[in-house]
Amino acid sequence: MAQTPPARDMWMMLRFGQLEVNLSAEGVSYAPDVADDMTRHLVRAFSEAIAELRDHGVIGEVDSDEDEDETDDDEDTTE
């Protein structure tokens, strides 16, 4: 007879500065599908929160032409 795996609680949190998104599932059996589903929900909620902050002018848009790493020392400056 197969045993049912014990139910556990799972928590995930994503924080960037003061923006924080928490997600919990109580009494679930751990499975990669459950973790993957929670991760997708967490990332979607975080992305929606960022979009709301942009819509209300709290944060600005990201300039796609702007280099994310402006301190790039990999450039060859020797002549």
N, CA, C and O atoms as a GROMACS GRO file, in nm:
protein
  316
    1MET      N    1   0.084  -0.117   0.000
    1MET     CA    2   0.000   0.000   0.000
    1MET      C    3   0.089   0.125   0.000
    1MET      O    4   0.179   0.138   0.083
    2ALA      N    5   0.064   0.215  -0.094
    2ALA     CA    6   0.144   0.337  -0.104
    2ALA      C    7   0.104   0.435   0.004
    2ALA      O    8  -0.014   0.454   0.033
    3GLN      N    9   0.204   0.497   0.062
    3GLN     CA   10   0.177   0.597   0.165
    3GLN      C   11   0.165   0.735   0.101
    3GLN      O   12   0.237   0.767   0.007
    4THR      N   13   0.075   0.814   0.154
    4THR     CA   14   0.060   0.952   0.109
    4THR      C   15   0.169   1.035   0.174
    4THR      O   16   0.188   1.027   0.295
    5PRO      N   17   0.241   1.115   0.096
    5PRO     CA   18   0.345   1.198   0.156
    5PRO      C   19   0.283   1.297   0.255
    5PRO      O   20   0.171   1.342   0.235
    6PRO      N   21   0.357   1.330   0.360
    6PRO     CA   22   0.302   1.422   0.459
    6PRO      C   23   0.278   1.561   0.399
    6PRO      O   24   0.354   1.609   0.315
    7ALA      N   25   0.171   1.623   0.445
    7ALA     CA   26   0.140   1.759   0.400
    7ALA      C   27   0.232   1.857   0.474
    7ALA      O   28   0.262   1.840   0.592
    8ARG      N   29   0.273   1.958   0.402
    8ARG     CA   30   0.362   2.059   0.459
    8ARG      C   31   0.313   2.196   0.417
    8ARG      O   32   0.228   2.210   0.329
    9ASP      N   33   0.368   2.295   0.480
    9ASP     CA   34   0.339   2.433   0.442
    9ASP      C   35   0.456   2.484   0.360
    9ASP      O   36   0.572   2.456   0.390
   10MET      N   37   0.425   2.559   0.255
   10MET     CA   38   0.530   2.617   0.170
   10MET      C   39   0.512   2.768   0.169
   10MET      O   40   0.400   2.818   0.160
   11TRP      N   41   0.623   2.840   0.178
   11TRP     CA   42   0.621   2.986   0.172
   11TRP      C   43   0.720   3.033   0.067
   11TRP      O   44   0.826   2.973   0.047
   12MET      N   45   0.684   3.141   0.001
   12MET     CA   46   0.774   3.208  -0.092
   12MET      C   47   0.762   3.357  -0.070
   12MET      O   48   0.654   3.408  -0.040
   13MET      N   49   0.873   3.427  -0.084
   13MET     CA   50   0.872   3.572  -0.070
   13MET      C   51   0.968   3.629  -0.174
   13MET      O   52   1.076   3.576  -0.198
   14LEU      N   53   0.926   3.739  -0.234
   14LEU     CA   54   1.011   3.812  -0.328
   14LEU      C   55   1.010   3.956  -0.283
   14LEU      O   56   0.905   4.019  -0.275
   15ARG      N   57   1.129   4.010  -0.254
   15ARG     CA   58   1.139   4.146  -0.203
   15ARG      C   59   1.242   4.223  -0.285
   15ARG      O   60   1.349   4.172  -0.318
   16PHE      N   61   1.205   4.345  -0.319
   16PHE     CA   62   1.297   4.437  -0.385
   16PHE      C   63   1.273   4.573  -0.322
   16PHE      O   64   1.168   4.635  -0.345
   17GLY      N   65   1.368   4.620  -0.244
   17GLY     CA   66   1.347   4.746  -0.171
   17GLY      C   67   1.232   4.728  -0.074
   17GLY      O   68   1.229   4.635   0.005
   18GLN      N   69   1.136   4.820  -0.082
   18GLN     CA   70   1.020   4.812   0.007
   18GLN      C   71   0.905   4.732  -0.053
   18GLN      O   72   0.805   4.708   0.015
   19LEU      N   73   0.917   4.690  -0.177
   19LEU     CA   74   0.813   4.609  -0.241
   19LEU      C   75   0.835   4.463  -0.204
   19LEU      O   76   0.942   4.407  -0.228
   20GLU      N   77   0.733   4.402  -0.147
   20GLU     CA   78   0.744   4.264  -0.103
   20GLU      C   79   0.617   4.189  -0.139
   20GLU      O   80   0.506   4.239  -0.118
   21VAL      N   81   0.632   4.070  -0.194
   21VAL     CA   82   0.519   3.983  -0.226
   21VAL      C   83   0.542   3.851  -0.155
   21VAL      O   84   0.648   3.789  -0.170
   22ASN      N   85   0.443   3.808  -0.077
   22ASN     CA   86   0.450   3.681  -0.003
   22ASN      C   87   0.342   3.588  -0.054
   22ASN      O   88   0.232   3.631  -0.090
   23LEU      N   89   0.373   3.461  -0.055
   23LEU     CA   90   0.276   3.361  -0.097
   23LEU      C   91   0.296   3.239  -0.008
   23LEU      O   92   0.409   3.197   0.015
   24SER      N   93   0.187   3.182   0.041
   24SER     CA   94   0.198   3.061   0.122
   24SER      C   95   0.091   2.961   0.082
   24SER      O   96  -0.018   2.999   0.038
   25ALA      N   97   0.124   2.836   0.097
   25ALA     CA   98   0.029   2.727   0.073
   25ALA      C   99   0.039   2.634   0.193
   25ALA      O  100   0.146   2.582   0.224
   26GLU      N  101  -0.073   2.615   0.259
   26GLU     CA  102  -0.074   2.533   0.380
   26GLU      C  103  -0.130   2.395   0.350
   26GLU      O  104  -0.228   2.381   0.276
   27GLY      N  105  -0.068   2.296   0.409
   27GLY     CA  106  -0.118   2.160   0.397
   27GLY      C  107  -0.104   2.099   0.259
   27GLY      O  108  -0.190   2.023   0.215
   28VAL      N  109   0.005   2.131   0.190
   28VAL     CA  110   0.027   2.076   0.056
   28VAL      C  111   0.139   1.972   0.061
   28VAL      O  112   0.230   1.982   0.144
   29SER      N  113   0.131   1.876  -0.026
   29SER     CA  114   0.240   1.782  -0.042
   29SER      C  115   0.341   1.846  -0.135
   29SER      O  116   0.304   1.902  -0.238
   30TYR      N  117   0.468   1.838  -0.101
   30TYR     CA  118   0.568   1.899  -0.188
   30TYR      C  119   0.574   1.823  -0.319
   30TYR      O  120   0.584   1.701  -0.322
   31ALA      N  121   0.568   1.898  -0.424
   31ALA     CA  122   0.585   1.843  -0.559
   31ALA      C  123   0.642   1.955  -0.645
   31ALA      O  124   0.608   2.071  -0.623
   32PRO      N  125   0.725   1.922  -0.741
   32PRO     CA  126   0.779   2.026  -0.828
   32PRO      C  127   0.669   2.109  -0.895
   32PRO      O  128   0.687   2.228  -0.917
   33ASP      N  129   0.556   2.046  -0.928
   33ASP     CA  130   0.446   2.120  -0.991
   33ASP      C  131   0.390   2.227  -0.898
   33ASP      O  132   0.357   2.337  -0.942
   34VAL      N  133   0.378   2.194  -0.770
   34VAL     CA  134   0.326   2.291  -0.672
   34VAL      C  135   0.423   2.408  -0.660
   34VAL      O  136   0.382   2.524  -0.662
   35ALA      N  137   0.551   2.379  -0.648
   35ALA     CA  138   0.652   2.484  -0.636
   35ALA      C  139   0.656   2.570  -0.762
   35ALA      O  140   0.668   2.692  -0.754
   36ASP      N  141   0.646   2.507  -0.878
   36ASP     CA  142   0.647   2.581  -1.004
   36ASP      C  143   0.524   2.672  -1.015
   36ASP      O  144   0.536   2.788  -1.057
   37ASP      N  145   0.408   2.622  -0.978
   37ASP     CA  146   0.285   2.701  -0.983
   37ASP      C  147   0.294   2.820  -0.888
   37ASP      O  148   0.256   2.932  -0.923
   38MET      N  149   0.345   2.796  -0.767
   38MET     CA  150   0.360   2.906  -0.671
   38MET      C  151   0.458   3.010  -0.723
   38MET      O  152   0.436   3.130  -0.708
   39THR      N  153   0.566   2.964  -0.784
   39THR     CA  154   0.665   3.057  -0.838
   39THR      C  155   0.605   3.145  -0.946
   39THR      O  156   0.628   3.266  -0.949
   40ARG      N  157   0.527   3.084  -1.035
   40ARG     CA  158   0.462   3.164  -1.141
   40ARG      C  159   0.366   3.266  -1.083
   40ARG      O  160   0.362   3.380  -1.129
   41HIS      N  161   0.288   3.226  -0.983
   41HIS     CA  162   0.194   3.320  -0.920
   41HIS      C  163   0.269   3.434  -0.850
   41HIS      O  164   0.228   3.549  -0.856
   42LEU      N  165   0.379   3.400  -0.784
   42LEU     CA  166   0.457   3.501  -0.713
   42LEU      C  167   0.518   3.601  -0.810
   42LEU      O  168   0.511   3.722  -0.786
   43VAL      N  169   0.577   3.553  -0.918
   43VAL     CA  170   0.638   3.642  -1.017
   43VAL      C  171   0.532   3.728  -1.085
   43VAL      O  172   0.555   3.846  -1.110
   44ARG      N  173   0.416   3.670  -1.114
   44ARG     CA  174   0.307   3.747  -1.176
   44ARG      C  175   0.259   3.858  -1.082
   44ARG      O  176   0.239   3.971  -1.125
   45ALA      N  177   0.242   3.826  -0.954
   45ALA     CA  178   0.198   3.926  -0.856
   45ALA      C  179   0.302   4.037  -0.843
   45ALA      O  180   0.266   4.155  -0.833
   46PHE      N  181   0.430   4.001  -0.842
   46PHE     CA  182   0.536   4.101  -0.832
   46PHE      C  183   0.537   4.190  -0.956
   46PHE      O  184   0.550   4.312  -0.945
   47SER      N  185   0.524   4.130  -1.073
   47SER     CA  186   0.521   4.208  -1.198
   47SER      C  187   0.402   4.302  -1.202
   47SER      O  188   0.414   4.416  -1.247
   48GLU      N  189   0.287   4.256  -1.154
   48GLU     CA  190   0.168   4.342  -1.150
   48GLU      C  191   0.187   4.457  -1.052
   48GLU      O  192   0.141   4.568  -1.076
   49ALA      N  193   0.254   4.430  -0.940
   49ALA     CA  194   0.282   4.536  -0.844
   49ALA      C  195   0.374   4.642  -0.905
   49ALA      O  196   0.353   4.761  -0.885
   50ILE      N  197   0.476   4.599  -0.978
   50ILE     CA  198   0.566   4.693  -1.046
   50ILE      C  199   0.488   4.775  -1.147
   50ILE      O  200   0.508   4.896  -1.157
   51ALA      N  201   0.399   4.712  -1.223
   51ALA     CA  202   0.317   4.783  -1.322
   51ALA      C  203   0.228   4.887  -1.255
   51ALA      O  204   0.212   4.997  -1.308
   52GLU      N  205   0.170   4.854  -1.141
   52GLU     CA  206   0.087   4.950  -1.068
   52GLU      C  207   0.169   5.070  -1.021
   52GLU      O  208   0.125   5.184  -1.029
   53LEU      N  209   0.290   5.042  -0.973
   53LEU     CA  210   0.376   5.152  -0.929
   53LEU      C  211   0.412   5.243  -1.046
   53LEU      O  212   0.416   5.365  -1.031
   54ARG      N  213   0.436   5.185  -1.163
   54ARG     CA  214   0.464   5.266  -1.283
   54ARG      C  215   0.341   5.346  -1.323
   54ARG      O  216   0.352   5.465  -1.355
   55ASP      N  217   0.223   5.282  -1.322
   55ASP     CA  218   0.099   5.349  -1.362
   55ASP      C  219   0.069   5.470  -1.274
   55ASP      O  220   0.013   5.569  -1.322
   56HIS      N  221   0.107   5.463  -1.148
   56HIS     CA  222   0.079   5.572  -1.055
   56HIS      C  223   0.197   5.669  -1.040
   56HIS      O  224   0.193   5.759  -0.956
   57GLY      N  225   0.300   5.650  -1.122
   57GLY     CA  226   0.413   5.743  -1.122
   57GLY      C  227   0.508   5.730  -1.006
   57GLY      O  228   0.591   5.818  -0.983
   58VAL      N  229   0.498   5.621  -0.931
   58VAL     CA  230   0.588   5.602  -0.818
   58VAL      C  231   0.728   5.569  -0.866
   58VAL      O  232   0.827   5.613  -0.808
   59ILE      N  233   0.737   5.490  -0.973
   59ILE     CA  234   0.865   5.459  -1.035
   59ILE      C  235   0.855   5.490  -1.184
   59ILE      O  236   0.746   5.490  -1.240
   60GLY      N  237   0.968   5.515  -1.245
   60GLY     CA  238   0.970   5.548  -1.387
   60GLY      C  239   0.988   5.425  -1.474
   60GLY      O  240   1.014   5.315  -1.426
   61GLU      N  241   0.973   5.447  -1.602
   61GLU     CA  242   0.994   5.341  -1.700
   61GLU      C  243   1.144   5.313  -1.713
   61GLU      O  244   1.226   5.401  -1.686
   62VAL      N  245   1.178   5.194  -1.754
   62VAL     CA  246   1.316   5.157  -1.779
   62VAL      C  247   1.348   5.191  -1.924
   62VAL      O  248   1.275   5.151  -2.015
   63ASP      N  249   1.456   5.264  -1.946
   63ASP     CA  250   1.499   5.299  -2.081
   63ASP      C  251   1.572   5.179  -2.139
   63ASP      O  252   1.677   5.140  -2.089
   64SER      N  253   1.518   5.120  -2.244
   64SER     CA  254   1.578   5.000  -2.302
   64SER      C  255   1.714   5.027  -2.364
   64SER      O  256   1.793   4.934  -2.381
   65ASP      N  257   1.744   5.153  -2.398
   65ASP     CA  258   1.875   5.186  -2.454
   65ASP      C  259   1.981   5.202  -2.346
   65ASP      O  260   2.101   5.198  -2.375
   66GLU      N  261   1.937   5.219  -2.224
   66GLU     CA  262   2.030   5.243  -2.114
   66GLU      C  263   2.098   5.112  -2.076
   66GLU      O  264   2.032   5.010  -2.059
   67ASP      N  265   2.230   5.117  -2.063
   67ASP     CA  266   2.306   4.999  -2.024
   67ASP      C  267   2.283   4.974  -1.876
   67ASP      O  268   2.296   5.065  -1.795
   68GLU      N  269   2.248   4.850  -1.840
   68GLU     CA  270   2.222   4.818  -1.701
   68GLU      C  271   2.348   4.825  -1.616
   68GLU      O  272   2.342   4.862  -1.499
   69ASP      N  273   2.461   4.791  -1.673
   69ASP     CA  274   2.586   4.792  -1.598
   69ASP      C  275   2.675   4.901  -1.656
   69ASP      O  276   2.752   4.878  -1.749
   70GLU      N  277   2.662   5.020  -1.600
   70GLU     CA  278   2.738   5.134  -1.652
   70GLU      C  279   2.883   5.132  -1.608
   70GLU      O  280   2.963   5.212  -1.656
   71THR      N  281   2.920   5.044  -1.516
   71THR     CA  282   3.057   5.036  -1.468
   71THR      C  283   3.129   4.918  -1.531
   71THR      O  284   3.213   4.854  -1.467
   72ASP      N  285   3.097   4.888  -1.655
   72ASP     CA  286   3.156   4.775  -1.725
   72ASP      C  287   3.304   4.803  -1.752
   72ASP      O  288   3.339   4.893  -1.829
   73ASP      N  289   3.390   4.723  -1.688
   73ASP     CA  290   3.534   4.741  -1.703
   73ASP      C  291   3.591   4.645  -1.807
   73ASP      O  292   3.713   4.636  -1.823
   74ASP      N  293   3.504   4.574  -1.876
   74ASP     CA  294   3.551   4.475  -1.974
   74ASP      C  295   3.594   4.538  -2.106
   74ASP      O  296   3.652   4.469  -2.190
   75GLU      N  297   3.568   4.664  -2.126
   75GLU     CA  298   3.602   4.728  -2.252
   75GLU      C  299   3.753   4.736  -2.268
   75GLU      O  300   3.825   4.764  -2.173
   76ASP      N  301   3.799   4.710  -2.387
   76ASP     CA  302   3.942   4.715  -2.416
   76ASP      C  303   3.979   4.860  -2.445
   76ASP      O  304   3.936   4.917  -2.545
   77THR      N  305   4.060   4.919  -2.357
   77THR     CA  306   4.099   5.059  -2.374
   77THR      C  307   4.242   5.073  -2.421
   77THR      O  308   4.292   5.185  -2.434
   78THR      N  309   4.310   4.960  -2.447
   78THR     CA  310   4.448   4.970  -2.494
   78THR      C  311   4.451   4.999  -2.643
   78THR      O  312   4.362   4.957  -2.717
   79GLU      N  313   4.550   5.069  -2.684
   79GLU     CA  314   4.561   5.106  -2.826
   79GLU      C  315   4.682   5.045  -2.889
   79GLU      O  316   4.708   5.065  -3.008
   0.00000   0.00000   0.00000
